[in-house]
Amino acid sequence: MNGVALFIHRHVLAFVLSAVVVIFGVVAYQRIGVDRYPAIEQPQVSVSTTLSGATPDVIDQSVTQVVESAVNSVPGIDILQSSSAPGRSTVTITFSLTKNIDVAFNEVQTKLETARRRLPDEADAPIVTKADSSGSPILWLTLTGERTERDLFRYANNVVKKQLETIDGVGAVNIRGRGERVIRVEIDPLRLAGYKLTADDVSAAIKREHRQDAGGILTDGPREYLIDLDAEFHSVDALKGLVVGWFGQAPVKLDDVARVLDGEGDLRSFTRLNGTAAVSIGIVRIPNTNTVAIADEVLRRLDAEIRPGLPPGMKLTVASNTATFINEMVGALKDHLFEGTLLASLVVWAFLRNARATVIVATAIPVSLLGAVALMYFLGYTFNTITLLALLLLIGVVVDDAIVVLEAIHRREEGGEDPLHAAEHGTREVIFAVVAATLSLVAIFLPVVFLTSTVGRLFNAFAIVVAFGVLVSLFVSVTLTPMLCSRFLKAAPSHGRLYRWFERRFDSIERAYKRALAWALGHRRTVLVASLALVVASLGLVALMKTEFYPEEDEGRFLIQLRTPVGSSVGYTDQRSREVESLLGTIPEVQRVLTIVGGFSGATGTQTTFVVGLSPRGEREKSQGELVGDLRKRLSGIPGARVSAFPFPRAGESRGGKLKFAVVGPQLSAVDAAVDALTQKLAAAPGMGRLDRESEASQPMLSVAVKREAAARLGLSTEDVLSAIKLLSAGSNVAQFSDGDGERYDIRVKAADASLARPADLGSVYLKAKGGAQVPLASVADVAFTFGPTQIDRISLMYAVQLSGSPDVTLGEAMAVVRQTARETLPPGYRVEFLGEGRELSRTGGELFFVLALSSLMLYLILAAQFNSFVQPAIIMLAEPLAVVGGLFALWITGQSLNVYSAIGLVLLIGLVAKNAILLVDVTNQYRARGLAVDEALSQSCPVRLRPVLMTSLTVVLAMLPAALGLGAGAETNGPLAIAVIGGIVSSTMLTLLVIPCAYSLVEGRSKKARTKTETA
């Protein structure tokens, strides 16, 4: 008894095997998480180091380069980027996709331990996080209420932040806004000089008198006493009485030379929600963790723990939530799964006109899909846009095998065979074609294991789900389907009017196909040449289509970034920001605006980021893309600022516009000059739009040049001069303060703002020479006006200046313009490095061609092994270019671009369209084995397979139709893949039915003649 007969006769075994698959799938479905993408993000580790008051040059040389040199030897680095801003160094290490982030984190920390002793003593310890600290949060919360901003900030930082940091997957919780509690010691330089004291005396006195130490234990016989050496001041009033020095016999207290305030830190950031003062809380996740799971846990914790404990008058709201769009998108795809299943079942019924046959074929859908879902669970996959599109495609694919088997069985039953024999013989007749078609689809995904980019990860998830799903469908088609047919599929002795009406239509189609086939076989060369011309012409469509990494999506939210001129104060930036808020208030589709003056980093006084939320799609007339396009024109009219609007960055993208690149070279000054020349030429290029620099070289600065000899004669060192200025102008956190609330706050010593309001006020700084004499700064140093960089960026240990923009042309076209202009402009040794989406797109192109070529080769080898021929697989593979014709044309006519999703669809067509060609070649071989000539076998066999070919093609087309129609959230990304598949299936089906027989006739006819001549000779 062969395998097919075993399952036909042991029907319980066939049922139980499929039932096990269904049970595992149902359990897995209930436990699988939801996310936007598979795990495609590159692991990132960020190292942040603070050195208060230092210029970008000092940060770069003393901090950033030390950290870079330490971490550069960590294995698996893809790109090393750094930014040196005033007082802060940030080094971001992006690793290859295969690197484990926990391993990377530990390796970076180990390397930093060896570098810490080379950092300046005044620098804070480097902070290492598993995420880019300046990355876009997945969730923005705002704390508002009838409280001071200081109270709001204090509660957000001391209570809310600590409760959210413990959530698994949270990489950072960023608090933005004003009100951070700091005990400010605002020195008056003139009063200080009057008492013959310096700022260093104040700092040293606080460190000396405001102390806590470990006292140890005193043992007195059977008792022990802990010795408390807490000599700190625990109130601001007490701190004011700290003795700084002596003037004659009188003590000089801190309150005599400075104002001691229970205040807030230097004002560099504040936020508003819809114009109301607020403190914002941004949740940054660790790369490749589940966005929806983290957001759901944050919201659960808000409702269960945080909101019930809020002080009266405070309100915590969600300003922006990435998970909202993801849930809508996943929900839409799940709806498409149901709709696709229904449409595919209707196709089966329309062809077979038999309710039992329809149910038998439709059974393959849930079994195969749930089998794929079970595998997703065991592999740790989520329901996301890629895996759900794979399941949607499976609806049309998994019924193919069952349709072919059932149609063969049904035809034999109507020919008079009893159900058991019809099931066995019919399955045997087509089992070779079914196995060949399934393995051909699996084979095209084997090259995916060689892909290393983000697209490779997308392909990987898609490929595994589809491949396992079709393998389960093959199992169902040779076990469950024959068994069900043998027991429930009966040939009706007579048929109703509806059946006969459909049958007449199908008979008409078959007769038309026979006539077309006869003509085509009589004009084989004409058909083949015309098909070749059509393929060549379709390739010209590539030049007419847009090229981008991701298609634009309507998420119902977007970002606006405002930049004011270099050297602008935070107050000036806030004035310009309010103009943007007023403009947004006139747009009816705008529902909420979160304004973050200081940007996501919270430290850039010339930058503001706006998180703009829109009303639901069904309640607005304009799409997000249309609104952003209109808004860019209106924002350009805001004076004194450069304002840009762009979508939220997705996996592989960067914030600031879809085009982002850097000019990289060994010397910063030469890089600046090269950027100026490059941007001038690019500004003249049509469609490039405006490019914004991430850093400028025109930051106003005051340069202090120490007169070393004069200082030495007075007993002063360069360190004495610089530290005195730094303490007054930059300030220093000299100690920490606690008043019993369980938290410790910085004591910050700095000159009062009013005392150092102008460059000339530096003259009021006095230093203590040997002998105690007071010396003005002007006698030991010269102060001059100069300009320097706002920040210094580096990429791969080379200096870089980053540029970003939102060009009117596609990303692919913009990148081509940048490359060409850079070749003409940049000096030797300097290059352009694309970042974000452009970096991924540049990697993707070569890999996609590699996948197409290797997939075609694997398909050919699999078919050659199955058909035991090197010729017939080549005939079958003629269906591939015929599918590309329709795929490209459908994308072009619908205005879609060539992107990640459409590329997946085009690669997928390689395996999908081979199925129909396999059916035709296999049945023709069977007829030839009966002794028929080549053309006679083709004329009789191909019409026999017409209905299965049309059924399998229509099930795929209708299964993908809901996604292609652009219904629901995420339609912009689902549509390209579905449209490419539908277009390719339609064109391939129409052409394959004629081209494959013509090629078979031409090739096999010549082979037969050659064999005849050889035998005659």
N, C-alpha and C positions, 0 to 999 in steps of 0.2 A: 504494500500500500504506500503510494507516494505521499508527499507532504500535503498537497491540496486535498487528496481524497481523505486523509486522516482528519482534517478539520471539518470536512463535509459530513463524515459519518460520526465523528465525536463532537457533536454540536455544543455540548456543555463546556468542553475544553476551550473551544473558540470563544464562547461567551465569557468565560471566566477570565481569560487572558486580557480581553478588552476591558472587562469590568475593573480589573486591577489598575489598569492605566487610568481609567476614569476616576477611581477613588483617590489615587495619588494626586491627580490633577486638581480635583475639587479641594482637597486639603491644602495643596500648595497655593491655589488661587486665593484662599482666605488669608494667607500669611505673607504674600509677596508685597513689598513696599511699592511706593509710587515716587517717581522722580522725573526730571525733564530729559536727561540723557543717561546713557550707561556711564560707567566709570572711565571717562575719557580725559579727565583733567590731569595735567602734569603735576606731580607733587611739588610743592613749594615750601621752602623754609625761609623765614625772614629774620634778619638780625638788626635790631634797632639799638643805637647807642646815642646818648645825649651828652653834650658838652656845652653847657649854657654859655651863650654870648659869643661863641666862636664863629668866625666867618666861614663861608663855604670852602675857601682855600685851606684854612687851618683844619677843618673837619676832614677834607679830602686827604691831606697829607698825613695828619696825625692819627686819624681814626679809620676812615674808610679803607685806605690802602693796607693798613695793618690787618683789618678783618678780612679783606679780599685775599691777601696773600696766605692767610691761615686756612680759609675754607676752600680755596681753589683746588686743593689736592684731594678733596672728597670725591670718591668715585661716582660716576653716573650723572655728572652735571651736564645739562643741555645748554643752558645759558646763564651767565652770571651778570647781574645788573646791580648797579648801586646809584645812590643819590645822596649828595652832600649838600644839605641845606643849612641855613644859619642855625647853629646849635644842635643839629641832629644829623646822624648818619643812618641810612637805611640800605642794607645789602640784601638783595633778594636772590636766592639760589633756586633756579628751576631745574628739576631733575627729569630724566627720561621717564617715559610712561611705566617702565618695568621696575622702577625703583620703589621700594617700600618706604613710605613716608616716616614711619617710626624709626627705621634704621637710619635714614637720612638725618632725622632730627638728632639722634644720639651721636652720629658721626660729626655733625656740625658743632655740637656742644663740646665734644672732646677736642676738636681742633681749636676752639676758642679758648679753652683753658690754657693752652700754651701761648696764646697771643695777648692775654689780659695784662701781663706785666709790661708789655710794650705800649700799652695805651697810656694817655696822659693821666696823672693822678687825679685830676679834677673831673675826669669823665666818669659818668655813671656806668655801672656794670652792664654789658650788652644783654639785651632781652631777646631770647630766641622763641619764635612762635612757628606753629605748623601751618601758617597761612600768611599771605601777603597782608600785612597790617594796614596797607592803604587800599586793599581790595574792596570791591563793592559788597556791602552787607546784603544778605538775603532778606533781612527784615529790619525795618526802621520803626521804632516805638518812640512816642513823644510823651513826656511828662509835663503836664500843665496844671494850673490851678491858682487859687488866690493866695499865693505864697511868693516870697522873694525868689529871684533866680538862684540865689545862693542856697536857699532851703531846698529848692528843686534839685539842684546839682548834688547837694550833699546827700539827699535821699537816694537819688539815682546811683551815685557812686558807691555809697556805703551799704545800701540794702539791695536794690534791684540788680545791680551788676553782679554782686556775689551770688545771688540766687540763679542767675542765668548762666554764669560761667561753668557751673557744674553739669550742664546738660551735655550728654555725649555727642560729639561731633562739632561743638562750638569751638572755633579757633581763637576768637577774640570778641570782646564786648567793648565797643568804642562809645565813650560818653562825649558828646559834643554840646557846647554851650558855655555860657559864662557862669561864674559862681563857685569855682573850685576854691575851697577854703585854704587860705595861706595866712600865716602871721607875718605881716609886713613890717619890716624895720626900715622906714624911709629916712635916710640920713640927710641932714642939711650940711653940705660941705663947709659953708661959711661959719656956722656955729661950731662945727667940729674943729675948724682951724683956730677959732677963737679960744678954744680950750687946749690948743696945741696937741690935738689928737688926730689920728688918721682913720680911714675906713678899716684898715687892717687891725687897728687897736680894738675897734668895735667887734669885728668878727672874732678875734682871738679871745676877747672877754666873754662873748656868748659861749664859745666852745669850752672855755675854762670854767665858767660858773654854772652853766646850765648842763648838768651832767647826771648820768645814772651809771652806777658800777655794780659789779657783782661783789657782795660783801662776804660771802661764804657762810660758814656755820660755826657757832660757838657752843661748845659742849660743857655743861655744868652738871657733873655727876650724871644722874639719870635723865637729865633734860638736855634738849638741844634748842638753840635759838638761831633762827635765820637772821642775818645782819642785813638790814635794808639800807642801801646807800643811794637812795633816790634824792638827789639834790636839784631836781628840775623845778622850774617855775610852772605851776599848774593853772595860772590865770594870767591874763594879759596885763592886768594892773600890777601883779607881782613882778612880771617881767620888766615893766617900765622902771622898777627900782633897781635893776641890775647895775652894779658899779662898773663903769667902763674904765675909769682911770681917776687920777687926782689932779686937781688944779690948786697948787699950793697945799693947804691943809684940808681943803674941801673936796669931798667925793663928787665925781662927775657921773651922774646916773644916765642910763640909756635914754630916759625921757628928756634929758637936757640937750641931747645932740640929734635926736631923731624922733619922728612920730611912730609910735608902736600901735599898729592897727590890727584888729581881727578882721581881715579883709579877704580879698580874692587874688588869684594869680594874675599875671600880665594878660590883658585882654587881647586875645588872638582869635577867639571863636565864639560865636553865639548863634542861636537857632530860633526860628519862628515856624509855627504851623498855621497856615492861613492868616498870617499877619500877627498872630498872638505869640508872645514870648514863651519859649519852651526850652526844655533840655531834651535832646534826642539821644536815643540809645540804638546803636547799630550792631546787629548780630552777624559776625563774619564766620562762615563755616570753614572747616578743614576741607581741602580739596578731596573730591571723590567720596564725600559723605552724603547721606540722603537729605536733600533739601527739604522735602515735604515732611519727613519724619522729624527733623530738627524744628521746623516751623510749627508743626502740630504740638510738639512737646513744649515749645515756648508758650504757645497760646493756652495750652492746658495748665501750665504752671501759672500763667497770668491769672486765669480764672479761679484756680484752686487755692493759690497761696499768696500771690503778690497783691492783686486788687483788693481782696478782703482785708489786708493789713495796711492799706494806704491811709495816711493821716487825713482827717477831714479837710475837704477843699482841694485835694489833689486828684488828678484824673490821668490815667495811663491809656493811651489809644495807639492803635496800629496805623501808622502813616503809609507804609508800603510793605507788601508781602509778596515775595516771588512765588510762593507756593500757590497763591490764588490762581494765577494763570496756568501753572502746571496742572492743577486739579481740573480746571476747565478743559484743557487740552486732552488730558487722559480720558476725561468723561466723554468728550466728543469722539475720540477714537473707539472707546468701548461701544458707543452708539453705532458707529460705523461697522463694528464687528457683527452686531445683531442685524443691521440692515443688509450687510453683505451676505450673511448666511441666508437670509430670507430670499434675496434676489438669486443667489446661486441655486437654491432649491427650486425656485420657479423655473429656471432654465431647464433643469433636469426634468421637471414635470412636463414642460412644453414639448420636449423632444420625445419622452417616453409615454406621456399621457397615461400613466399608471401610478396610482397613489402608493401602492406597495413598493414599486421600484424607486419612487422618489424618496420614501422614508429610508430604504436600504442604503441608497447613495448618500443621503444627508447624514446618516449615522456616522459616516467617516469623518465629518466635520468636528463634532465635539470630542470624539475619541482622539483624533490627531492633535487638535488644539490643546486639549488637556494634557496630552503626553508632552507637548512642547512646554506647557506651563510648569509641569512637574520638574522638567530638566532646568528651567529657569530658576526655580526655587533652590534646587541643589547646587547650582552654580553661583548663587547669590545675586542673580539679576533682579531688576525691578521692572514694573510696568512703566515704560517710558515711550517717548515718541518713536524710537527705533524698534524696540521689541513689539510694540503694539502694531506698527506698520507691518512687521514680519508676520504677526498672527493674522492681520487682515489679508495679506497676500495668500497665506496658507489656506484661507477659506476657498479660494478659487483653485488652488493647486492640489489640495489633498483629495478633492473629489475626482480629479482626473483619472487616477488609477481605478477607483471604484466604478467610474462611468465606463471605462474601456472594458473592464471585466464584466459588468452587468450587461452592457450592450451585446457582448459576444454570447453570454448565456441566454439573454432574451431572444436573440435572433435564432438560436438553436431550438429553444422551446417552441417558437412560432413555426419552426421547420418540422416539428413533430417529435422531437426527443423528449423523454421523460425528464422531470426536473433534476433528479440526482445525476444522470448522465450528462445532461446539458450543463450543469454547474461544473462538473469535473472537466469535460472536454472543452467547454468554452474558456475556462480559466487557463488550461494548458495552451490553448491556441494563442493567447495574448500575453502569457506570463513573461515571455522573453522581452517583448516590447515594453511591458510595464516596468520590469526590473531595469532595462536599459535606460528608459526615460528618467526613472528615479535616480539612478546612479549618476546620470549625466548632470542632473541638477545639483546633486551633492558635490560632484567633482569641481564645479566652477568656483566653489567656496574654499577649496583646499589652499590656494595661494594666499588667502587672507592671513595665514599664520606668519607670513613674511613681512607684513606691514607693521610699521613702527610709529606712524603718526597718529594724530587724533582721528583722522578718517579711517585708519586701520582699526582703531578700537570700535568705531561705529559699525564698520563692515563686520567685525568679529562677532559682535552681539547679534546683528541681523543674520549673519550666515549660520550661526549655531542654531538659532531658533528655527529658521527655515529648513535647514538640513535635517534636524532631528524630527521636525514635523512631517516632512515628506517620507522619512524612513518609517515613521509610525503609520503613515497612510499606506505605504507599501505593505506593511505587516497586516493592516486591516483589510486591504483589497485581496489578499491571497488567503486570509483565514476567515474573518467575519463575513465579508461580502459573499463569497461562494456559499457559505453555510446558510446565510439568510435567504439567498436566492433559491437554494435547493428546497427550502421549506415554505417560503412565503410567496415567491414569484411564480405566478401562474399565467400561462398564455391564455388570453380570453378567446373563447370560441367565436364571439362576434363583438363588434365595436359600435359605439354610439356615433351620433352625428358630429360631435366636436372632435372626436378622435379621427374620423374620416376626413374632416375639413383640414386638420393639421397634416394628415398623411398626404393629402393631395398637394398641399403646399411643399412639403418636403420632397415628394416625388418630382414636382416641377423643378425644384432646386437641383436635385440629382440629375435630371435630364439635361438641364442647362449646363451643369458641370461636365457631364459626359461629352456634350458638344464642344465645350471650351477645351477640354482635355484632348479630344481628337484633333482639334485645330492646332493646339500647341504642339502635340507630338509630330504633326506634319510640318511645323515651322519652328523646330527646336532652336536653331541658331538665332532666329529673330527674337524669340522670347528671352533667351539668355543674354543677348546683346542689349536688348531694351532694359532688362533688369539691371545689368551692370551700369548702364548709363544713368538709371534712376539712383543707384547707390552713390555713384560719383557726384551727381548733382546734389544729393542730400548732404554730403560732407561740406558743401559750400555754405550750408546753413550755420555751421559752427562759427564762421566769421561774422555772421549777422546777429549772433546771440550774445547776451550779457554773460559775463563770467564773475562769479563771486563765491565766497566760502559758504555762507548761510544766506538764504532768502530773508528779506525783511519780514518781521512778524508784528502783528497788532497785539501787544501785551496789555494795552490800556494804561500804559505809563511810560515815561521817558525822562531823560536827564537834560538839564541845561547847565552849562558852565560859563561863568562870567569871570573875566580877567580884567583888572584895572592896570594902568601903567605901572611900570617898575618904580618902587619907592612910594607908592600910594599908601596912605594910612588905612587902618581897619575901618575907621569912621567913613572915609571917602568911599571905600568899597561897599559899605553898607548903604550909603546913599544911592549908589547906582543899582544895588540889589533891589531896593524898594521900588525903583522904576520898573524893573522886570516884574515884580510882584503885581504892580498896578496894571501892567499890560496883560498879564495872565488872567487877572480878574475880569477882563472884558471878554474873555473867550468862554462861551457857555458850556463847552464840553469839558472844561477843566473843573475837577471836583475838589482837589486838594493840592496844596503846594507846601512842601517842606523846604525851608530855606536854611542852608548851613553856611554861614559866613565863616570863611577859613577853610572851606573845602572838606572833603572826607578825611584828610589827614589832620584837620583841626589846627594847623600851624602856619597856613599860608595866608597872610593878611591881604594879599592882592587877589584872592580867588574866592568865589562863592559857587556852591553847587546847589541846584534846585532839583528836588525829586517831585515830579509832576504826575499826579494821578488823574486819569480820565474817567468819565462816566462809562457804564457798561456799553459794549458794542451795539446792543440793540436799541440804546437810547440816544445814539448820536448819528448824525448824517455823514460825517467825515471819518475816514479811517485815521489811524495814528500816523501813518506815513504822510497823508495829506495835511494833517494838522502841523506836523513837524516841518514840512516843506514851507507852508505858509508862515509859520512862526519864525523861521530863519530869516525871511525877508524883513519881517517887522522888527526883529531883535537887532538887525544891523543898523537901525536908526537910533539906537540908544547912544548918546554921546559919552565920550570918556571911558569907554569900555569895549572889549571885544567879547561878544556873546555867541555861543554856539549851542545847538540843540542836537541830540542824538539818542538812539535807543539804548536801553540797558545792555551792557556787554553780556554775551553768552560764552559758553565754554570755548576757549581758544581765542576769544576776542579781548580787546582792551578798551578801557574807558577813554572817551575823547573823540570818537569818530571812527568810521570803519577803516580809514587809511591811517596807519601809524608806522613811522619808520624813523631811523636815526642815521645821522652821518657820523661815522666812526673813524678815528685816527689817533696817532700817537701824541699830538700836541693840541692842547685846548684852544689856543689862539688861532691855529691854522684851521681847526674844525669850525670855529665861529665864522671865519672868513669864508670857508667853503659853503657853509649853510646859507650865508647872505647871498652868495652868488647863485646857489642852487634855487633858493626860494624866489629870487627875481625872475629867473627863467621859467620856473614852474607857474608863477603867477600869470605869465603871458600865455600859457598853454590852455586851449579851450576845454572847459568842463572840469578843470582841476579845483576851482573854487579857492577859498582862503585856507592857508596853512598856518597853524598856530604853533609857536615854539613853546616847549615846556620850560625853558630857561632863557634868560636874557643876560647879556653881558653889560648892562647899563644900570646896575644897582648903585645908587649914590652911596659913597662910603667916605669915611674920614680916616685917613691913614696917619698913624702915629709913628714918627721916626725918632727914636731915642738918641740924644746926644751923649754918646757913651763916655767920652772923656769928661764932660761937664758933670755927668752923674757920678762918675767914679771919684772926682775930686770932692764931691759932697758926701761920699760914703754910700751912694745908692747904686744898686745893680739894676740891670735891665729888668730882671724879675720883679724888683720892688716897684718900678715904674708901671709895668704892664699890669701887675696884679692889683695895684691901687685903682687904675682906670677901670679894669674889668669889674672889680667889686662894686664900683659906683654906677657904671653904665649898664653892664650886663646883669649884675646882681649875682648872688650866690646863696644856695640853700645851705646854711651853716649848721643847722641843728633841726631837731624835730620837737614838736610840742603836743602835749596831751592834756585835756581837761576832764578826763574821766568818762568820755563817751565810748571808749574802746578803740578809738582810731588815733593815729598820729599824723600830725600835719607839719608841713615844712615851715621853718622860720627863714624868711627870705630877707637878706640884707641888700639894700640897693638905695641909690640916691633918689630923693623925691623927684617925681616927674617935673615939677615946676623948677627945680634947681638945675636940671640939665635939659632944658627945652630947646636950646639953640647950640650950634657948634661952638660959639664963643664962650658958652658956659663951662666948657672944659677947663678954661683958665681959672675957675674957682676951686679946682682940685689942688690940694696941697699934699706934699709928701714930707715925711720926717727925715731930715738929714742927720748925719752923725752929730752928736751933741744935743739932739732934740730940737734943732732949729727947723722951722716950717719953711719949705721951699715950694714955690708955685710950679705947676707942671711946665709952664712955658720956659722955665730956666733949664730944664733937662730934656725937653722933647719938642719937636715941631709937629703941628697938626696941619694936614693938607687935604684938600678935596680931591677925590678920585672916583673911579667907577670900577665895579667888579661884577662877577656873575651872581645871579640870584640863587642858583644852585649849580652844582657840578655833577653831571651824570657820567657814568662809565658803563661800558658793555664789554664783557670778556677782557677786562683789565685795560681797555683802551678808552680814551676820552670820547664822549658822544654828546650830541645835541639832538634831542628828540623833536619830531614834528608830527602833528596830527591834523586831520581835516575830514570833512565829509564831501567829497567831490560829487559832481552831478553825474559823471560817467560811472561805469561799473568799477568794482575794485580791481578786476583783472586789467582793464584798460588803464586805470590810474597807475598801477604798478609798472606797466610797460612804459608809460610816459616817464615815470621817475627813474627807471633803469636807464633809459636812453639819454635823458638829460644828465644823469650822474656820470655816464661814460664820457660825455662831452665836456663836463664842468669840473669834476673833482680831480685834484692832483694825484700823482702816484702815491700809493700807500694809504689812501683814504677810500672808504667804500660806504655803500648804503646797506643798512641792516634793517629788514622789514620785521615788524613786531606784531603781536596779536594775530588778528585775522589774516593779515597779509603774509605773515610767517607761515601759518598753516596752509594757506593757499599755494604758496610757492613750493612747499613740500609735497602737496597733494597731487599736483599735475603729473609728475614723473611716476608716482606710485600707482596712479589710476591706469596709466598706459601699461605699466608692468603687470597689474592685475588682469587687465583685459587680455594681454598677450598670453600670460601664463594660464589663465582660466581656459582660453581657447585651446591651448596645447593639452591641458589636462583632459578636457572634454574629448579631444581627438583620440588621445591614448585610451581612455575608458571605452569609447565606442569601437576603436580598433580591436581591443581585446574581446569585446562582446560579439562583434560581427565577424571576428576572425578575418578581417580584411583591412587593407590600408587605403582602399579606394572608396568604399561605401561611406565611411565616416566623413570623408571630404565632401561627399554629396550632401550628407545630412547637415553639415556645418554651413552650407550655403544659406541656410535659414537665418544665420546670424546677421549678415549685412542687410538682409531684407527686413529684419526687425529694427535695426538702427535707422533705416529710412523713416519708418513710421514714428519711432520714438523721438527723433530730432524734429520731425515736421510737427508733431503734436505739441512739443515744447515751444517751438517757434511761433506757431499759429495762435497759441494761448498766451503768448507774451512771457513765458517762463524763462528763467536763466539756467545756465549750466552751473550747478552747485553740488554740494555733497549729496543731497537727496536725489536729484535727477541722475547723478552719476551712479548711485546705488541701483536705481531703476534700470539704467542702460546695461550695467554689468549683469544684473539679474536676468535680463532678456536672453543672454547667451544660453542659459540652461532652459528657460521656459519655452522658447520657440523650437528648441531641438526636439521636444516631445512630439510635435506633430510630424516632423520629418521622419522621426524614428518609426512612428506608426505606419507611414506610407511605405518606407523602405522595407520594413519587416514583413508587411502583408504581401508586398510584391515578391519578395524572396520566397514566401510560402507558395504563391501561385506558380512561380517559375519552377519550384521543386516538383510540381505536378506535371511538368513537361511543356508548359506554355512558353511561347516566344516572348522576348522582352516587351515589345510594345503591346502585345495581346495581354500579357500579365498586367501591365500598367493600366490598360483600358478597363479590365475587369476588377482589379483589386482596389484601386484608388477610390472609386465610388463607394465601395463597401466601407471604407474608413471615413467617408465624408462626414457622417453624423457624429461619430465620436470626436473628430477634429473640431467641428463647429461647437459641439457641446463643451468640450474642455476649454476652448478659447473664450466662449461667451461667459462661462462661470468665472474665469479670471477677470474679464472685463467688468462684469457686473459687480463682483466682489469689491473691486477697487473704485467703482463709480462714485459711491458716497464721498470718499476722500478726494476724488478728482473734482467734484462739484464745488469744493471749497466751502463746506458747511461746518460751522462750529469753530471753536478756538483752535489755533495751530494750523488752520487751513493753508497758510502760506508755506509751511514746511511739508505738510502731508501731500499737498497738491502736486508738486513736481515729480515725486516718485510715482504716484498713481497715474499721472498723465503720461509719463514716459512709458510705463508698462502697458497702458491701454493702447497708446499709439503703436508701439512695437508689436503687440499681439495682433492688432487689426491688420496692419500692413503685412506682417509675416504670414498670417493665416491666408489672406487673399492671394499672396504671391507664391507661398510655399506649395499650395495645391496644384500649381502649374509649373513652377520653376524646378522643383525637386523631380517630378516625373520626366521633364525634358532633360535635365542633367543626367538622371539615371539611364534614360534611353540612350543618350549620346555616349556615355562612358561605358556602360555594360554592353551596348551594341557593338562598340569597337572592340571591347575585350573578347566578346564571343567570336567576332570575325577573326581576330588574331589567333584565338585558340583553334578555330577551324582550319586556318591556313597551316598552323603548326602540325595539327594532326594529319592533314592531307599530305604535307611534305614528308 
